[in-house]
């Protein structure tokens, strides 16, 4: 009986991964909350006015969904506020980036969307990647975990001989370990979930262009997914590889608190 009890966590993880992979095989994408539709026109206008008509509106929509499930009254346990979940200190800083956003008001949907796009654009300009996918991923991980950690991760990747200008399978695979395993897993999951899992739902729903992410030259089976050059990276179809990589790289134990992905839902 004791031996069976020890196997329960492995059995549960196996069932979870099997269901996850079946969903991936069917091309499943998450359902877009009905509340998101209220902000489509505002998001489209803000992104187009700030970045131009060719900007990836679906990426920003996916980020908005990831942050709050499109709930303008959302408040996280950590203190993040509103539709795009700004911490109060960051919200108060945003008018320094764009004076038109003074005073800060993260609970106002229009302010929140403008601040999201302005902040993401600022992060992207400061952290250019090899291609648009990398630049977008760098901006997303900075939005989620802080720009300082991205710089440390890039330094860690460079020290390991990886390309510091490439996210998936490069910087992603060489996190600076001076933060918790749970924080690393959440930060890695953030761009994966937005770019590879949620964004396609908004593209299919006609919200606009998204960011295309494919493997870059030099990525191999030593990286997160092990796909051949030119293949698209799919979150669902590569979920087992991602979990195995995180457990191997971060020494996570199955069933422990640190092995759970900590996405905002």
Beta strands, then each sheet from edge to edge (+ up, - down):
end
